[in-house]
Amino acid sequence: MSGRLDIQARLSELGDLDRSGLRVAWIGVFEDAPPHHLSMTFMRKAIIHEEQCRQFGGLSPALKRALKAAG
């Protein structure tokens, strides 16, 4: 993807993919095959989440600590 991530456009692209296409997209993002039990909905959400984190930054260290403490 070039430029800034257009979340709606990317979700639309992912929505058009079948399971095989989502597996290819997953491998492109995570550099490993997805577990076989994942739903297509979850795969779409995980892919877009990872792409957003890479572009906009993930959780801050302070928030990660707070979430870990709450868990």
N, C-alpha and C positions, 0 to 999 in steps of 0.2 A: 504494500500500500504506500502510495506517495502522499506527502503532505499530512495534514492533521486527520485523525480518524473521524470519519462521519459515522457516528454510532448507528443512526437509523438506517443508513444505506448498508452498512455492514450487517446489521441484523436482518435486513431484507435479503442480502446475498446468502447469509447462513440459512435463512428460512427456506430458500429455494433448493437447498442441498438435501439429497437423500442420505441415508446412513453411511454409505461408502464415501460420499463427498465430504461429510462431516469428519470421518476418520482421517481423510487426507488433510483437511483444514487443521484438525487437532495435531497431527504430526508436524505440520508446518509451524504451529505455535509452540507446542510443548516438546518437540523433537523426540517424541516417543509415542507409541500407539496407545490409544485410550483403553481402559479396562472394558471388557466385553459387556458388562452389565449396565453400563451407563445409558440413560435414556437420551434420545436425540435432543430433547428440550434442555437437559442438563449440559450436554456437550455444547450447544449453542451459547448458553449463558456463561459457561466456563471459558470458552474461546474469547468471547467479547470482553469478559472481565479481565482476562490476562492481557489482551491488546490495549485496553484502557489503562491498566496499571503500567504497562511499558511506555505508553505515550504520556500519561499525565502524572505518573508516579504512583507508587503503592501507598499502603498505610504508613503513617509516621511511626517511628520507633516508640514514641510515647503511647500511641493508640494501640500498637501491638502489645505492649506491656499491660495496658489496661484490660484488653480483651483476654489476655492470658490469665491475669489475676481474677477476672470475673468468671472464667471457665473453670 
